[in-house]
Every structure is written in C-alpha cells, then in structure tokens.
Amino acid sequence: MFRRPTYRISSFQFWIWLMGYTLICSFQVWTGRPDSTSVSQHPRQLIVVVADNWNSIAARLYGFEKKKGVWHLEFSFPAVLGQNGMALGEGELPIRIPESPQKKEGDERSPAGFFSLGPAFGYSDTNQTQWIRMPYIQASDTLICVDDPHSVSYNELIGRGSLNTDWTSHEEMHRKDDDYRWGIFVRHNSHPVKPGMGSCIFLHVWEGADQGTAGCTAMDERDMLTILHWIRADEEPLLVQFPVDVYQKIHKEYELPAL
C-alpha cells in the first residue's frame, strides 16, 4: 500500500525547490565535460511512464506539454522497463515510499522517481542530427558508460581514451544491435553520484514489446524518434516514472497531469 512520502512537501514547495536548484552535469565525454544544463527549473515537458506494479515489465509512456499553464497530452505508446520491474531511484526529489524496492546496481530494475534528461545520443553523426533540440553525443565505437561503482567515472559517459581507466566494467554505447541507435540519458543518481545506487540508465530502442531491459525504459524505434523530434532542452523536460497506483496518489499533490 502506498504511503505518503516521508519527506512530504506541497506542490508549491516542490516547484520552488526545482527552480532554486542547479547542478553541474556529471557527463564526461572524451577528455572533458560538455556545457552543463541545470536541473529542470520549471518543466514544460513531461515524459510520464507508469506500470501496473513494481514488478511489471510492461509500461505505458505519455508525453505532456504545458501550454498556458495546462498540461496537454501530445502522444502515448507502450514501453518496457527493467526485467525485474521498477525500484525507487535517486532523482530530483528525495521522495520515499516505504516498502518499495530500492534501486541498486545490477538489480535490472528501472528507477522510479523524478529525473531530468539529457544528453541525447545515437549512432548518427552530429551533422546529421541538427533536428534534435537538446545536446547530442554520437555513440561511436569509443564511447562507453562506466558501471563500475568503484570507479571515479561511475555513471558517466566517457571516451575510451580517457586518461582515467580505473573501471573494471562498462557499457558499450555503439552496440552491434539497434538498442542505442537513438536514446536519451536519464539523470538517475547523477547529482551527486552515489556508488552502487545504479548507473547508465537511458530511454532507448527496445528489442521487443515483451523484452525487458537491464534497467532502462525502452520503446519502438519510431516512438523513440517521436520523443526526439518533440523534446526540447529549453522546455526543461522531466521524466516521471512510477507504478500507476503511486502516480495516481501523488499527481495532484505535485501538480502532475492526470492519466
């Protein structure tokens, strides 16, 4: 049964908290870090993902945009979560839900919570992706994401030629399949990064409607492209991801759109 978060704040306090909070992005690409963007100060685009329960693989994704102060549904389609469902993650708001699973490295659960997004990534060269209106990184053969909790580069996108090579495991970003042909980095456990709390979480292309992921949220390629054509960094997009019963209980408190 859902209980109200231990750290309970009003919807007004929630948005004020977001407006007053900034961060330095934790991405490291090649030998340096790209220009950072702040945590969503006043989101005007929401990607809402809900599943039947904490252990469900199947989910539904909704794209909402705020126009004149009102949330409008732009699209909706099926998605899949981690092979073991969801677990409460480390996001923009320190929300607690007693008795919920807690996100850990290697648990094959997608993080639940509120998460800022970016950069986008894909196999295409940057000069072919000018239509993407948020920072973009080419997922080349040399780009990796470090998932070793003992590394100082844990949960970072870095170039394989980085001077720091203290990791023992990593995720190849240019895969032999189409999973990462298009995607967006989900800023779970990013500020600050906490060792062992989960890493390398993305929105990306699925292998199939019945195939769970290692902890990401995945969808059909045409739907991933719908998101990439729609999402804009200047609209401060936010991912909101919960079991549906939790979402239904908190959406009014946090001024989220009804489903």
N, C-alpha and C positions, 0 to 999 in steps of 0.2 A: 504494500500500500504506500502511496506517495505521501510524504510528509513535507510541509513547507521547509525551504532551505534553512539550515542552521544560521547562515548569515543572511537574514531577511532584510531586504531594503525595498523601498517603494519604487514604483516605475520612474517617478521624477528623479529620485536619487540615483537610479541606475543610469539614466541618460546623462545626468550631470557628471557621474563618475567617468563615463566614457569620454565626455567632452574634455575633462580635465586631465586625462591620462595619455601620455605619449611614450613611445619606446624607440629604441634602436633595433632595427631589424636584425635577426640573427643569421641571415643568409651570408655565406662566404662563397663567392664564385671566382674561380681561377685564383689569382693571388691577392684579391681584395674584396671588399664588400660593396655592393651597389648602393645607390642612394636609398635610404630607408624611407618607409611611409609610416605614418602614425597609426596607432590603434584606432579603429573606427570611432570617430568623434560624434557623428550623428548619422547613422546609417540610413541611406535612402534606397538601398537594395538589400534584400534578404534572400538567402537560399535556405529554405526550411526543409529538413529531412526528418521524417517520422517513420517508425516501425511499430509493429504490433506489441513488442515487448523487448526486454533487454537481450533476449537470446535469438531474436529474429534476424535472418539474413536479408529477407525481402523488405524493401522500404519504398516510400513514395517521396519524391522530391518536388518542391514547389518553388517557383521564382516569383518574388513580390517586389514591386517598386512603389515608393511613396510619391504620390502626386497630390499637391495641395493639401498635405497633411493626412492623406488617406492611403492605406495600403491597397494596391491593385494587383491581382493575380495576372502574371504575364505568361506563364507556362507551367505544366506539370507533367511528370512522366515517372516511370518506375526506375528504381535504383537498387543496388545491392550493397550490403555492409560487410563487415568482417565475418569470417567463417564462424565465429562464436558470438556474433551479435554486436552489442554496444557495451561500453563501460564509461563511467563518468571521468572526463578528462580534465586537462589543465588549459583553461581558456581565458577569455577576457573578464569573466566574472567568477569570483570564488564561491560558487554555488555548491551546496552539499545536499545530497539526498540519501538519508540513512538507509542502509541495507542494499544500496545499489552496488554493482561491481565497480571496482576502481581500476582505471586504465594503467596497464603496466607494459613494459617492453616485451614483445613476443607473445602477448595474450591473444592475438588475432581478433581483437575487438576494435570497432570504430569508436572514436571518442565522442561522448555526449557533452553538450555544453554550448557556449557562445564562442565563436572563433573568427578572427579576421583572416583575410585571404590574400594570397599573392606571394611570389610572382606566378604568372602563367608559364607553362613550359610545353615543349613539343619537339618533334623530330625535324620540323621545318626550320630553314634558315631565318634569321631575324628579318632579312629584307623581303621575306615572303609573308610576314605576319604583321604588316603595318595596320591591319584592320583590328588587331587586338588592342583594346584601350586600357591596358594595365601593363606593368613591367613584364617582359618576356625573356626567358632564357632558353636557348636551344639545348635540347637534351642530346648532346653529342656523345661520342664514344668515351670522352674523357670526363664527363660529368657524373658524379656519384653523390649519394646521400649517405652520410655516416650514421649507422645504427648501433655502434658500439658505445654503451653507456660510460665506459672508462676513458673515452677519447675527449679531448678538449673541443673537438669538432662535432660532437654528438648532436644529432638532429639538424645538421647543416648541409646545404648543397655546396659542394666544393669541387675544384678541378683535381683530377688525379695527380697532376704535377705539383700540388701544393707542397710547400716545404715541410709542413707538419704531416707526418704519416704514422701517428700513434694509434690508429684504429686497427682492429683485427677483423671487422666485418663492415660491410657497406652494401648499399642498394645501387645496382647499375641503372642509370637513368635512360640509356639508349638500349632498350631491350631487343630481343630477336622477334618479339611479338608486337602487337599494336596497342598494348595496355597504356603505354606512356606517349603514344603518338600525339595526344592532346591531354593537358591536365592543368591543375592549379594546386599550388602548395597550400595546405591548411596549417595555419599557425597554432597548432596544438603544442603545448609545452615549449613555447618559444621565448617567453619573457617573464622570469628567467627560465633558462633550460634547466630541468631537474633530471639528473641521471636516473635512468631506469623507469621513467614515467611515460615512455613511448616516444617514437620518432618516425620521421619520414611518412607523414600522413598526407594523402593527396585526394583530390577529386580527379578521376581519370576514366578511361575507356574500360568497359567490362569485358570479360571473357565470355559471358553469357548471363542470361537472366536468372539462372539457377546456380551460378558460381560465386561463392563468397570470396572476399579478399583477405589479405593479411592484416587488415585494419583500416583500409581506405574506404571511401564511398565511390562506387563506380556505376557507370551507366552506358547505354548505347552510344556509339561514336557521334551519331547525328545529334543526340541530346547534349553531349559534351560540347559540341560545336555551337549549339543553340546558346548555351551558357556563355561561351567565349565571345560570341558576337554581341551578346547583351550586356555583359558585366563591364563596369567602368570604375577605374580606381578612384576617380573624383567623387563617386557616389558612396564611398566608404562601405563597400559590401561586407556583409557579415553572414557567416554560416551558423544556423541554429539547428541543432541536431539532438533529438530526444526520442524515447518511446512515446507513442501518441498519448497515452494517459497522463504522462508527466506534462507534455506540452499543453494539453487541454486545461490542466490545472494552473499553469503559470502564465499562459499567454496574455490574460487580461492584466495581471499584475505588472508585466513588463511591456505592455502596450504592443504586443505582437499580433499579427493578423490571425483571425480565426480561420480554421480549416473546415 
